[in-house]
Amino acid sequence: MESTTLWGYELPFPRQDLYVALIAVASFIPAVVLVNALVHGVLNIGGLILFVLSPRGDTIIFKDFRGNVPKTSTEVFFRKAKFWDGQDGKDAPPAFHVDGVQYLHVKVGGLYWVATSRENVSPSLALELLMRVHSICRDYFGYVSEEVIRRNFLLVYELLDEIIDYGFPQNSSTERLKQFVLMEPMIVKPRLPGGAKLPGGATGPTEVIKSVLDTDRTGAKEEIFVDIVEKLTAIFDAQGHQKSSSIVGAIQIKSYLSGNPPIRLGLSENLILGRRDARALSSYGSDSDAVMLDTYSIYEGVSAERFDAERVLELVPPDGQFALMNYRSSRSFRPPFRVYPLVEDDMYTGDKLTLYLRLLAEYPATKTATGVEVTVPLPRSVVRVHCETDAPNESKLLALPGKGAFEQAADWRERDRKLVWSLKNLRGGREHTLRCRLTVEPGTVESTKRDYGPIMVQFVLPGKPSASGLDVRYMKILKEEKNYAPSRWFRVVAMANSYQIRPH
């Protein structure tokens, strides 16, 4: 075999093999550079600063990962977010740009969670990262507020070091973070007045004030919380007729089971998934009690084939809170509230009107709604408003604290041009009326009648059955251990998403 030489050196292999190797190396280096650039652009939030601000603009947490964003970014953000377009109280968009710096934020639990960057990062990535940071803090501390973050700021910084590495998100799983972050959280019990809600209007499992570390590290009581939370959308006319409706719901779970044993949940047997299943729908009949979901998504660890066949969800639940199933239904439901508005002329003066709001709670008397608010936007022609409710507060009559007692109040917020009627602890089957005297500018009576509204209703209504009819028939914890009996908690909560009455 004839030897091969290159520049006077003898090669132990054919020269063609050397050329192939050189071409491969020359092709590999640009590919590595390209992939690195793509990963850097997609996953890296370059020049990242992540900070948490109080509602007053005080800096609670400040973490600078690169050092190329001005330290005054907190002041710039708060000034811009607080006075967006020069108007105090107007919400700023979740992403905006100031002097070459991107500001991306979410407001959760009454706090501003903000990420800044000089690069053109993906807003969805940054916002999802901020929500994950908030969720991890909630899992560790039980709930999130300004006091909780201040008392656990060292633990928050340690969590951020594990979640983000030099601008790269690397770990957002509570279950995995527990293996690296060993600092114990300082649990702060919420200081809430009677009937008040947690910061940020928390509902569902988030009302459970307990850290995910309690069970594994302290041997506390093992329990699991399962909530069906549904947000109702409905439009009514002035006569109370329902024009359209839809439901967006979720099965939310918060697990405090040591060892993460598998669980199995059985849903309603008459559950119909999607409108395509016409055969199943016809078998129940058009006027049946079938539960129909137009669209749905289930947790990634659940077998979709078994769920479609048996309506059973089996999985290994992760630590903390997660959504087992999200769904949407456009089937009509029985509305929990109806509002009948009426405007009458004043028989004595020509510049006054009387607005009547009649509220009917059309749910069983065994249920009690909290946080009921009826909001009526009024035009600028309204000068003064005087309101009278139909019944005094029960807490004043009984000389008892307001916890559990019915209370109502009406407030005219002139700056926002809104009339707000608030009712606490409203039991089902009751009817209440609000009478408001409106003083309007001369010659604007007819235009005021046309321009008020639409009326919005907010509420939180716990109790079965759910508006969609969906229910959890049973839940089994698949752990073969003698005398193992963790507590199981189930709850159904309905709340308003866009619940409005259009008087015109």
N, C-alpha and C positions, 0 to 999 in steps of 0.2 A: 504494500500500500504506500502510495506516494505521500510524503510528509507535506504539511501545509505550513507556510510561514507568513508572518505579518510584521512588517517593518524590521525584518531580520530576526524575529523571534519565532521559534518553532511552536506551533499550536498542537495540542493533543486531540483536537477535534476538527471537523471540516470547517472551512471558512464560512460556509452558508449558515451553519448553526450560530456562529457569532453574530452575523447580520440579523438573524431572526431575534436573538436575545436583545440586541441593541434597539431594534424597532419596538419590541415589547416594552422595554424600559421607557423609551421615548413616548410611547402612548400612555403608559401607566401614570407618569408624573402629571400630565395635564388633567387626567381623569381624577386623580386625588385632589388636585387644586380645585377643580370644578365642584366635586362632591363637598369638599370642605366649605366652599363659598355658598353652596345651596343650603347646607346645614346651618352655617353661620347666619344666613339671611332668614331662615325659617324658624329655627329654634332659639337663636340668641337674641335677647332683648338688649342690644348694645347700649352702653352708656347708661345702664339702668340705675335709677334711684327709686326705692320703694319706701313710702312713708304713710303713716296713719295720722289723721288730724281729727281733733275734736270738733263739735259743731261751732265752737268759738274760734277755730283756727289754730289752737295750740298743737304743737308737734308732740305726739306721744311716742311714735316709733319713726326712726330715720335710718335707713340702710343704704349706703352708697357702694355699689359693686364695681364701678369703673373709675369714678372720679372726674368725668368730663362733662358733667351737668352742673350748673351753678348751684351753690348751696342755698341761694335765695329762692329756689324753685318752689318751696313750700309757700312762701309769701305770695309769689306770683300766681300760683294755682288758686289759693284761697280768695285772693282779691278778684280774680277773673271768674271763679265759680260762684262767689257770693253776689257779685254785681254783673251778671251776664247781660250784655247789651245795655249796660247802664241801669238796669232795673233790679232793685233789691227783692229777693224772694223768687225770681225766675230761675228755674232749674237750668244748669248748664248741660250741654250734651256730654255723653260719656267720653268722648274723645275730641280734643281741640289742640291747636298749634299756636305757640307764642314764642317769637324770637328764636326760631330754629329748634325748639324743644317740643316734643309731643307729650301731652298730658292725657292719661287714660285713667278713669276712676269709676268706682261704684260707691254708692252710699248705702251701707248696710249697718243695722244696729245703731243708727244715729251717728256713725263715724264715716269719715271719708277715707277710703282705701285707694291709694294713688300710686301709679307707676309712671315714670318719666323716661324718655329716651331721645337721643339725637338722631337715631336712625329711623328709617321708615319700617317700623315693625308692624306685625299683624295685630290689629285692634282686638280681634276675637281671641287671639292667644293671650294677650296681656290681660284682658278682662276676665277670661277664664282662670288665669293664674291668680288674680286678685280674689276671685270668688273661692278658689280652692284654699288660699291662705286663710280666708275668713272661716271656711268650713273646718279646717284643721284646728284653728283656735277654738271654735265652738265645741269640737269633739273633746279637746283637752280640758277646757274650762267649764263646760256645761252650758254656758251662754256667753255672749260677748257684749260688753259695755265699756265705757270709758274707764270706770274704776277697775274692772277686771283686767284690762290691758295694762293699766298703770301698775297694778300690783304684781303682774306677771311679766314685766317687760324683759327681764333676763331670759325667761323661757321663750318668749316670742323671738328674740334675737337668735337664740340657739336653734329654733325651728327654721328660721329664715336661712341660716347657714346650711342646713341640711336640704331645704327645698330648692334653693338656688345656689349654683356654684359659678361664680365669676360671670353672672349674667345668663347662665344656662339653666333653665328649669330641669331638675333631675329627679325629684322625688316628691310626689304630692299625695301619697297614700298614708293615711293615719296608721294603718296596721304596720307598715314598714318603718315609719318614723319612731314608733314605740321601741324598736330594737336599738335605735341609735341615740335618741334623746331620753336620758334617764332622769332629768330633773323633774321633781314633783311639782304639779301646779298648786297654786294657792286658790282654793275654791272660795268664792265670794257669794254669799247668799243675796239675792236681789232685794233691795229695799223698795218695795212697791206699795203705794197707797191702796186702799180697798177698791177692788174692781179694776185696777189699772193693768195694762198689758206689759209684757216685757219690751225692752228697747227694740225698735224696728218693727213693732207689730207682730211679734213672733206668734206663730200658730203651729199646731201639729206637734210632732215629737220634740221640736226645739224648746218647748216649754218644760221639758224634763231637765232639771238643774242637776246634772251629774256628769262627771268626767269619765271618759272611756278607760282611764287607768284605775278607776275605783275597784273593779272586780279582780283584775289580774294581780294588783300589787297590794291591796288592802284586805282582800277577802270579803268584800261587801256583798250585799244581797244580789244574786244573779236575777236578771229580768230582761224582758224584751218588750218593746213598744211597737205596735202596728197601728198606723193611722190611715184612714181613707180621707184625703183632703180634696174637696171639689170646689172649684171656682165657677160661679154661675154667671152667665151672660144672658140678659133678657131685655126686651124693649116692649113697653106698654103704651097704649094711648090714654087719653084723659078719662075714658070710661072703664079702664082697667082691663081691656082686652089685650092678650099677649100676642104680639106681632111676630116676634122671632125669639129663639132661645138656643143655647148651646152650653155644654159642660166641658170643662177641662179639669181632669182629675189626676191624682197620683196615689199610689199605695206607698207610704213612707214608713221606713223601719229604722229604729234606733236600738242597737243590740248591745247588751252588757253581759254576754255569755262568755265565760272563760273557756279558752280552747277553741272557740269558734265552731261548735258542733253544727252539722247540717240541720236545716229546718225544711218543713214541707207545709205549704199552705194550699188549701182547696178553696177555689172561688165558686161563685154561684153556678149551679148546674145549668140554668137557663141562659147562660151567657152566650151571646152571638157576636162573633168577631168579624167586623166588616160587613158592608152592605152586599158583598158578592155572595154571601151564604144565603141565597134566596130560598133554598130548599129547607134549611133549618128555620128560617123566619116564617115560612108558610105553615110549617108544622105546629108552630105556636099560635098562629092566627094573628090578624092585624091588631086586635084589641087585647092581646095577651099581656102578661107581666114579664115578658122576655126583656133581658138586659142587653142592649145593643150598643156596641162600641164601633164607631166609624174607623178610627185609627188607634193604634197602640204601639208601645215599645216596651220591652222587658229588659231586666238587668242581664248583663252579658253572661253571667254564670248560670243562667236558667236554660233548660232544654226547651227550645221553641216547639219542637215536634210533640213532646209530651204535653205541653200546655195546650196546643191546638186540639189534641185528641182527648185529654182528660180534664182540662181546666185545672191543672195542678202545677204549682210553682215550687220547685225543689232547688235549693242552693245552699252554699256555705256563706253565711252573712259576714261581711267585713265589719271591723270595729267602727263605731260611730254611726252617723246618720247617712242613709242613702235611699234613693228612689227605686223600689222594686219594680214598679210598673207605672208608666205614664199613658194616659189615654184621653180620647176626645169623643164626645157623643153629641149629635145634633138632634136627638130625639127630644120631644117636648117633655117638660117636667111640671110638677105642681109647684107653682111659685110660693115661696114662704111669706112674701110680703106683697101687698098691693097698696098703692097710694092714689087717692082721688083728689086732684086739685080743683079748686073753684075760685074764681075772681068775681067779686060783685062791686058795683058802684056804690059810693056813699050817698045816701039820700039827702044829706044835709049840706055837704060841700062838694064842689066840682073838682077839687084837686086831691081827693083821697080815694083809696081803694081798699077793699078788705079781701085778703087772701086766706082761704081755708085749705088746710091739708088734713085729709082723713087717712090714717094709717091703720091697716088691718093686718094682724099677725095670723096668717092662715096655716099655722102648724099646730101640732097637738099641744095641749096644756102641760104635758110632761116635759116639754122642751123650754129652754130659756135662752134667748139670744142676747149676746153682749156686743157692745160697741156699735149699736145701731145709730147711724147718722143719716139724716135726710138733708141734702144740700140743694138749695134753690138759687141759681144765679139770677140776679135782678139787674135790669138795665140802668144806665146812668141817670135816667130821668127820675129815679127814686131818690128822694131827699132824706126821708126819715122812715124808720120802721119801729113799730111797737108790737110786741108779741105777747100772747097769753096762752098758757097751756091749759088743758082741761082738767088736770088733777094735780094735787100737791104731791111732793115726794114722800114715799113711805117712810124713809129714814127720819124725816122731821116729825111725822105723825107719831111714830113709835118711839121717838127719842133714842134711837139705836144707831150704831155705826152703819155706814152705807153699804157694808159688805152683804151682798145677796138681796138687798132691798131695791125696789124699783125707783128710779130717779129719771127725771127729764128736765131739759133746759133748752131754751132757744136763744141764739146769739146772732146779732146782725154784724157781720164783718164788713164794715163800709169800705175798707181799703181794697178788699178782694171782690167787693160787690156780691157777696154771697150771704144767704140766710141759712144757718145751720141749726137743725133741730136734733138734739142728742137724746137718746134714750138708753138707759142702762138696765140690764137684767129684765128684759121684756119677755114675759111669759106668753105662751101660745094661746090663741083664741081671744086675745084682747084687742080692743079698738081705742085709738086715741086721736084727738083732733087738736090741731094748732090753729089759732086765729091770729092773723097779723094785720095791723093797720098800716097801710102804705101811704105816705105823703109824697106826691109826685109834683113835678114842675107843671105850671099852668099850660094847658093845651096838650099834654102828653098822656092823657088817660088811655086813649085807644091804642097808642103805640106801646104803652107799658103792658097792656093785656096781651099784645102779640109777641113781645120780645122777651118775656121771662122764660126761664127754663133752658135746656131740659133738666128735669129733676133727677138727681143721682141718689142712690141708696147704698150705704155700706153697712155690712153686718158680719158677725161670726156666729154661726148657729151649730152647736154640737148636738149630737144625738142621732140614733138610727131612726128610720132607714135613710140611706143616702139618696140624693136627688136622682141619680142615674139608676138606682136599684142594686148596684154592685155591693157584694158583701163577701166577707171571709167566713166560710162555713166552719173551717177548723184549722188549727195549726199544731203540728207535731214537731217536737225537738228530738232529732234522731241521735240520741246519746245513750248508749247502753251502760248505765251506771245506777247502782242501787240507791234508792231514796233521792234520786235527782229530780227535783221538782221546782224549777225556776218559775218566777211569776210571769204571767202573760197579761199584757194590757192591750185592749182594743178600743178604738175610738173612731167615730165618724164626724167630720167637721165640714160644714158647708159655709162658704164665704162669697161675698160679692166680688165679681171681676169687673163687669160693666153692667150695672143694674139700673136702668133709667126709664123714666116716664116722660113721654113727649106730649105736652098739653096741647100742641097745635097740629 
